[in-house]
Amino acid sequence: MLQPRTKRWQSRMNHYFRGNEKRVKQRANTFFLLGLAFLLAGFAYLFRMAA
């Protein structure tokens, strides 16, 4: 998924995950799924309040 592409961000991620690109991508996907889940929960909550 999308992540910041600045050199500082990439170097921090590489240092944190010790250069394991698979774990970096896994982290991005995890945050994407979490954000999507919260967004859907928010829409469900709004729909429930409106109906």
ZAMARMI-296021 format. One line per field, with one value per atom (N, C-alpha, C): residue number from 1; atom name; x, y, z. Coordinates in Angstrom, 3 decimals. Each point is the difference from the previous one (the first is absolute). Example, Ala and Ser with C-alpha at 12.3 -4.5 7.8 and 13.67 -1.06 7.14 Angstrom:
BEGIN
seq: [1:1:1:2:2:2]
atom: [N:CA:C:N:CA:C]
px: [13.190:-0.890:0.900:-0.350:0.820:-0.770]
py: [-5.690:1.190:1.200:1.050:1.190:1.090]
pz: [7.800:0.000:0.000:-0.720:0.060:0.730]
//
This chain:
BEGIN
seq: [1:1:1:2:2:2:3:3:3:4:4:4:5:5:5:6:6:6:7:7:7:8:8:8:9:9:9:10:10:10:11:11:11:12:12:12:13:13:13:14:14:14:15:15:15:16:16:16:17:17:17:18:18:18:19:19:19:20:20:20:21:21:21:22:22:22:23:23:23:24:24:24:25:25:25:26:26:26:27:27:27:28:28:28:29:29:29:30:30:30:31:31:31:32:32:32:33:33:33:34:34:34:35:35:35:36:36:36:37:37:37:38:38:38:39:39:39:40:40:40:41:41:41:42:42:42:43:43:43:44:44:44:45:45:45:46:46:46:47:47:47:48:48:48:49:49:49:50:50:50:51:51:51]
atom: [N:CA:C:N:CA:C:N:CA:C:N:CA:C:N:CA:C:N:CA:C:N:CA:C:N:CA:C:N:CA:C:N:CA:C:N:CA:C:N:CA:C:N:CA:C:N:CA:C:N:CA:C:N:CA:C:N:CA:C:N:CA:C:N:CA:C:N:CA:C:N:CA:C:N:CA:C:N:CA:C:N:CA:C:N:CA:C:N:CA:C:N:CA:C:N:CA:C:N:CA:C:N:CA:C:N:CA:C:N:CA:C:N:CA:C:N:CA:C:N:CA:C:N:CA:C:N:CA:C:N:CA:C:N:CA:C:N:CA:C:N:CA:C:N:CA:C:N:CA:C:N:CA:C:N:CA:C:N:CA:C:N:CA:C:N:CA:C:N:CA:C:N:CA:C:N:CA:C]
px: [0.847:-0.847:0.886:-0.664:0.739:0.616:1.228:0.704:0.765:0.375:0.838:1.273:0.429:1.155:1.239:0.008:1.174:1.150:1.209:1.183:0.036:-0.404:0.021:-0.943:-1.202:-0.979:0.501:0.532:0.491:1.156:0.899:1.127:-0.475:-0.999:-0.536:-0.676:-0.780:-0.669:1.013:1.022:1.023:0.766:0.270:0.706:-0.886:-1.279:-0.911:-0.214:-0.168:-0.255:1.259:1.151:1.305:0.048:-0.553:0.070:-0.951:-0.909:-0.935:-1.172:0.086:-1.006:-1.382:-0.063:-1.283:-0.741:0.717:-0.646:-0.420:0.759:-0.387:-1.330:-0.119:-1.249:-1.147:0.294:-1.020:-0.526:0.895:-0.401:-0.912:0.343:-0.830:-1.383:-0.063:-1.299:-0.817:0.653:-0.711:-0.651:0.748:-0.565:-1.104:0.120:-1.057:-1.282:0.125:-1.183:-0.630:0.838:-0.533:-0.774:0.561:-0.678:-1.309:0.006:-1.219:-1.069:0.415:-0.956:-0.627:0.817:-0.543:-0.924:0.335:-0.851:-1.355:0.013:-1.260:-0.823:0.669:-0.715:-0.631:0.706:-0.555:-1.225:0.050:-1.173:-1.175:0.276:-1.071:-0.630:0.836:-0.492:-0.858:0.462:-0.782:-1.320:0.023:-1.208:-0.993:0.510:-0.879:-0.640:0.768:-0.546:-1.018:0.201:-0.883:-1.298:0.059:-1.183:-0.899]
py: [-1.184:1.184:1.239:1.132:1.251:0.340:0.442:0.495:1.241:0.837:1.145:-0.475:0.710:-0.418:0.863:0.753:0.811:-0.893:0.481:-0.792:-0.248:0.992:-0.148:-1.106:0.000:-1.031:-1.384:-0.136:-1.298:-0.490:0.916:-0.441:-0.407:0.683:-0.378:-1.364:-0.245:-1.292:-1.123:0.254:-1.016:-0.304:1.042:-0.223:-0.778:0.374:-0.646:-1.465:-0.296:-1.377:-0.705:0.626:-0.573:-0.394:0.862:-0.221:-1.054:-0.502:-1.033:0.668:0.042:0.709:-0.635:-1.307:-0.685:0.515:0.209:0.501:1.455:0.784:1.394:0.037:-0.830:-0.052:-0.535:-0.970:-0.567:1.060:0.849:1.079:0.985:0.343:0.926:-0.589:-1.282:-0.643:-0.058:-0.243:-0.051:1.341:1.101:1.312:0.361:-0.443:0.244:-0.711:-1.258:-0.772:0.571:0.426:0.619:1.274:0.829:1.237:-0.277:-0.985:-0.366:-0.511:-0.801:-0.528:1.130:0.961:1.122:0.855:0.177:0.775:-0.671:-1.305:-0.727:0.006:-0.127:0.051:1.377:1.039:1.360:0.185:-0.510:0.096:-0.794:-1.167:-0.808:0.726:0.652:0.741:1.187:0.727:1.125:-0.473:-1.085:-0.527:-0.416:-0.589:-0.455:1.204:1.076:1.181:0.716:-0.028:0.693:-0.770:-1.310:-0.796:-0.197]
pz: [0.000:0.000:0.000:-0.044:-0.061:1.346:-0.074:1.175:-0.424:0.958:-0.375:-0.701:-1.012:-0.791:0.266:1.094:0.302:0.433:-0.228:0.374:1.502:0.772:1.461:0.434:-0.579:0.360:-0.381:-1.201:-0.456:0.852:0.374:0.827:1.392:0.539:1.309:-0.055:-1.066:-0.138:-0.200:-0.838:-0.222:1.279:0.783:1.265:0.968:0.072:0.942:-0.339:-1.291:-0.424:-0.485:0.207:-0.380:-1.475:-0.856:-1.437:-0.531:0.822:-0.444:-0.721:-1.328:-0.798:0.130:0.194:0.142:1.233:1.105:1.211:-0.142:-0.773:-0.241:-0.747:-1.043:-0.767:0.856:0.847:0.874:0.961:0.502:0.902:-0.724:-1.236:-0.772:-0.228:-0.341:-0.233:1.279:1.127:1.276:0.313:-0.177:0.289:-0.973:-1.252:-0.972:0.409:0.395:0.406:1.269:0.932:1.218:-0.327:-0.864:-0.400:-0.702:-0.873:-0.711:0.964:0.980:0.974:0.816:0.425:0.767:-0.855:-1.259:-0.896:-0.188:-0.233:-0.164:1.288:1.132:1.276:0.212:-0.403:0.112:-0.864:-1.242:-0.874:0.566:0.543:0.587:1.183:0.799:1.160:-0.440:-1.023:-0.508:-0.592:-0.737:-0.606:1.068:1.062:1.088:0.718:0.156:0.669:-0.889:-1.317:-0.918:-0.234:0.048:-0.314:1.215]
//
